[in-house]
């Protein structure tokens, strides 16, 4: 006779919350590494610029990965839904670092310079709007907020698609010279957003 546990799925020794926290902390390593190298003067002649751009790229990457979770489950059968919240929070955290480094470290909280930048550099408008959306989504990502908002929570969090579009524009026009990376990211974002328009099997399209 087989032992009672032989037909049961083995449970992970780590709870979903523990795995989420571990993923979040592990993925902050690039930020810690950049800051540590900057303080050690090993990031080149302009460490602030390196950190600023790295944080922005990582925010975009985690936003892309978080949006890839649903298509992976739907089209590839890979279920990473438990990690979608920490991935979204990582996107916000890196976006927050991006903003803090720009406002505080690069511009030293100089409101005159910040206002001049904001009124003369259109890409900053798209960046600020992206950050504000991510801020709202991060604040309302808790279980208490989900319960309080009810059905409105799902509608509110569809703003992540708007954030992705705004982030794509922000990144694409942020450089004075031609860079291919922003357009690669934008293409990936377009694919991920387009996959959401594919009708589900058995669902009428007319």
N, C-alpha and C positions, 0 to 999 in steps of 0.2 A: 504494500500500500504506500502511495506517494505521500510525502509530508504535506500538511495542509497548505503550506506557503508555495508549493511548487507551481501551482496554477495561477498564482497571483503575480501581478506586475510588481517588480521590486521598486520600492519607493526610494526617491533620492534622499540622501542623508541631509541635504540642505533644503530649507523651505524656499518657496518662490521669492519671499521678501529678502532672504539672505542672498540669493543669487542675484536679485536686482541690485542690492547694495554693493555686492562684490563687483558686478559689472560696472556700475557707476564709478566706484573708486578706482578700479583698474583703468578705465578709460580717461581718467584725469591725469594719468602719467605724462602724456605729451605736454600738458600745461605746466605741470610741476617741473618737467625737464627743461622746458623753454625758460621758465623763470629762473631756475637754478643756474643754467648756462649764462643767462643774461647777467645775473649777479656776479658770476665768475668771469665776465668779459670774454666769453668764448663763442659768442654768436656773431662775431664780425663787428664792423665799424658802427652799425646802427641796430643794436639789439632790440630797441623799442619797436622799430619797423618790422623786424622779423617776428617778434611775439605778436604784434598787432595782426599781421597777415596770417600767421599760423592759427591764431585763435579763430579768425574769421573762416578760414578753410575748414577747420575742424567742426565749427558750428554747422556749416553747410553739409559736410559729410554725414554728421549724425542726423541731420534733418532728412537727408536722402535715405539713410539706412532705416530710420523710423518709418518713413513712408513706404519702404520696400517690404515691411513685415506682412501687411495684408495681402499684397500680390503673391508673395512667396507661399503663404498658406493656401491661397485660392488656386494658384496655377501649378505649384510645385509640391503641395502637400507638406510643406515644412512649417511647423507651428512654433513661432517665436513670439507669440502674442504677449507672453509674460514679460518680455523684455522691451515692449514698445514704450511703456512709460519712462523707464530710466533712459532710453535712447532719446526720447523727446526732451527730458530734463537735461541731458548732456548737451543737446543742441542749444538749449536756452543758456546753460552755464557757460559754454564757450562764447556764445553771443554776448553774454553779460561781460565776460572778460575782455572781449573785443571792444565793447563800448567803454568800459572802465579804463582800459589802456589808452584809448583814443582821447577821451575827455580828460582823464587825470594825469596820465604819464606823458602823452605826446603833446597835449595842449595845456596842461597844468591848470585846468579849470578856468582858463581865461575866457570869460563870457564874450568879450569883444572878438577874439580870434574865432571862437566857436560859432558865433553868429555870422561872421564873415564867411567861414567855411560853409555853413549851412545854406547861405543865400547864394553862394557862387559855385557850389559843387552839387549838382542834381543827384548824384548817386547817394549822397548822405540822406536825402529824403526817403529814398527807398530802404536804406538801411535802418533808419529810425522806425519807420512803419513796420518793418519786419520784426525788429526787436520788441516793439510794443505788443504785437500779436503774440509773439513767443512768451512774453511776460504774462499776458492774460491766460494763455494756455497752461503755463506752468503753475500759476496761482490756483487755477481751477482743476488741477490734475489729481487732487486728493480725493479720497473716498467720500469724505464729508461733502465736498463740492459736487461730486457726481450725484449724490443722493439729493442734495438741496436743489440742484438745477433740473433734475429729472430728464425729460425728453429734450429740454433746451440744451443740455450738455452736449449731446451729439451734434446738434446744429452749430453750436458755438465752436466746437473743435474741428469743424470743417474749415475753419479759418486757416488751418495749417496749410491748405492748398494755396490760399492767397499768399501766405507767408513764403511759400516755396517760389511762387512767381516773382514776388517782390525781391527775394534774396537773389534770384537768378539775374534780374535786371541790375540790382546793386553791384553784384560781382562783375558782371559783364562790362559795365561802364566805369568801373572804379579806376581803371588804369589809363594812363595817357598814351601808352603804346599797345600794340596788338599782343594779346595773350590768348592762347588756345584753351587753357585749362577752364576758364569760366564757361566757355561754350560747350565743353565736354560735360561739365556738371549740369548745365542747362538742358542739354540733350537727354541726359539721364533723368532729370526731373520731368521733362516732357513725356518720356516713355512711362514713368511711374504714374503720372497723372492720367495719361491716355488709357492705361490698363483699367482704370476705374470706370471708364466709359464702356468697357466690354460687357455686354449683357450676361447675366448668369445663366447657366444651362437651364432650359425649360421656361425661361422668362420671356414673355412676349415682347417683341421689339416694335410693335405697331400699336 
